[in-house]
Amino acid sequence: MQRLTRKLSQFLTLTTPDRRTFLAAMAMLPLFWVGLRVLGLQRLQTRLQRTPLRPSTTLTHDEIARLGALVNSAAHHAIGPANCLTRSLYLWCLLRRRGVDSQLRIGVRLIQDRLDGHAWVEYAGVPVNDRPDVSADFTPFAEPVSPSVFTTP
């Protein structure tokens, strides 16, 4: 019960716009997860790009990072899984709707003969929903990569 009370009091300390963003993310993250499973990344991202970039609302880097933190926090409370790709794709879409030209980054690393992947969003070359040095651990793809490069001969 104390945990629930603490979570509620943390939620109530948010500003009204931050509460809306948090609740919207909680509602949308499961839909983005399903969209990724049904359509795949490329088709879902293509559909999301059909909505033109809105005129910029001149958000500061701190405000953009705040949106990233809210989406990450909502992912911990959303129904169903919300992995890094789901969170980052939703954040990328949210920023796009607010007129912010950001980039969805997907990177990989090899650990003990196992390929490990991770996704994050960058604005002006700086991660907004992850550690600033995330690209030191995961090498981001510069452009979309064909799945055929991952097949073994």
C-alpha positions in Angstrom: 0.0 0.0 0.0 2.9 2.4 0.8 4.3 1.8 -2.6 1.1 2.7 -4.3 0.7 5.8 -2.2 4.3 6.8 -3.1 3.7 6.2 -6.8 0.5 8.3 -6.7 2.2 11.1 -4.9 5.0 11.1 -7.5 2.4 11.2 -10.3 0.6 14.1 -8.6 3.9 16.1 -8.4 4.0 16.2 -12.2 2.7 19.2 -14.1 -0.6 18.8 -16.0 1.1 18.5 -19.4 3.5 15.9 -18.0 0.6 13.9 -16.6 -1.1 13.9 -20.0 2.2 12.8 -21.7 2.7 10.1 -19.1 -0.9 8.8 -19.4 -0.8 9.0 -23.2 2.4 7.0 -23.3 0.9 4.4 -21.0 -2.0 4.0 -23.4 0.0 4.1 -26.6 3.0 1.9 -25.8 1.0 -1.3 -26.0 -0.4 -0.2 -29.3 3.0 0.5 -30.7 4.2 -2.9 -29.4 1.3 -4.6 -31.3 2.0 -2.5 -34.4 5.7 -3.6 -34.4 4.6 -7.2 -34.2 2.0 -7.0 -36.9 3.6 -4.6 -39.3 7.3 -4.7 -38.5 9.6 -1.7 -37.9 10.0 -0.6 -41.5 6.3 -0.6 -42.4 5.2 0.9 -39.1 7.8 3.7 -39.3 6.8 4.4 -42.9 3.2 4.8 -41.8 4.1 7.1 -39.0 6.2 9.2 -41.3 3.2 9.9 -43.5 2.1 12.5 -40.9 4.1 15.5 -41.9 6.5 17.1 -39.4 4.6 19.8 -37.6 6.0 23.3 -37.4 8.6 23.3 -34.6 7.4 24.3 -31.1 11.0 25.1 -30.3 11.4 22.7 -27.4 14.7 22.9 -25.6 17.0 19.9 -25.3 16.0 19.6 -21.6 12.3 19.6 -22.5 13.0 16.9 -25.1 14.9 14.8 -22.6 12.0 15.3 -20.1 9.6 13.8 -22.7 12.1 10.8 -23.0 12.1 10.3 -19.3 8.3 10.4 -19.1 8.0 7.8 -21.9 10.6 5.6 -20.2 8.8 5.9 -16.9 5.4 5.2 -18.5 6.9 2.0 -20.0 7.5 0.6 -16.5 3.8 1.0 -15.7 2.2 0.2 -19.1 0.2 -2.9 -19.7 2.3 -5.5 -21.6 5.9 -5.3 -22.7 7.5 -2.0 -23.7 11.0 -2.7 -24.8 13.6 -0.1 -25.9 12.4 -0.2 -29.5 8.8 0.3 -28.6 9.6 3.2 -26.2 12.0 4.8 -28.7 9.6 4.5 -31.7 6.8 6.0 -29.6 9.1 8.9 -28.4 10.3 9.5 -32.0 6.7 9.7 -33.1 5.7 12.0 -30.2 8.6 14.3 -31.0 7.7 14.3 -34.7 4.1 15.4 -33.8 5.6 18.3 -31.8 7.8 19.4 -34.7 11.1 18.0 -33.4 13.3 16.4 -36.1 14.8 13.5 -34.1 16.4 10.3 -35.2 15.5 6.7 -34.2 18.8 4.9 -33.6 19.3 1.1 -33.5 22.6 -0.2 -32.5 24.2 -3.6 -31.9 27.1 -5.1 -30.0 28.6 -8.5 -29.8 28.9 -10.1 -26.4 30.3 -13.6 -26.1 29.3 -14.5 -29.6 25.8 -13.2 -29.1 24.4 -10.2 -31.0 22.7 -7.7 -28.7 20.5 -4.9 -30.0 19.3 -1.6 -28.5 17.2 1.4 -29.7 17.2 5.0 -28.6 16.3 8.4 -29.9 18.7 11.2 -30.7 18.2 14.9 -31.1 21.0 16.9 -32.6 23.3 13.8 -32.2 22.6 13.5 -28.4 20.5 10.6 -26.9 17.4 11.9 -25.2 15.9 8.7 -23.7 19.1 6.9 -22.8 22.6 7.5 -21.4 24.7 10.1 -23.2 27.4 7.4 -24.0 25.0 4.7 -25.3 26.7 4.7 -28.7 30.0 3.8 -27.0 28.4 0.4 -26.1 26.1 -0.1 -29.1 27.3 0.7 -32.6 24.4 2.4 -34.4 23.5 1.7 -37.9 23.9 4.7 -40.2 21.1 3.5 -42.5 18.6 0.7 -42.6 20.3 -2.7 -42.9 19.0 -5.7 -44.8 18.4 -8.8 -42.7 20.5 -10.7 -45.2 23.7 -9.3 -43.7 23.0 -11.3 -40.6 22.8 -14.7 -42.3 25.7 -17.0 -41.9 27.3 -18.5 -45.0 
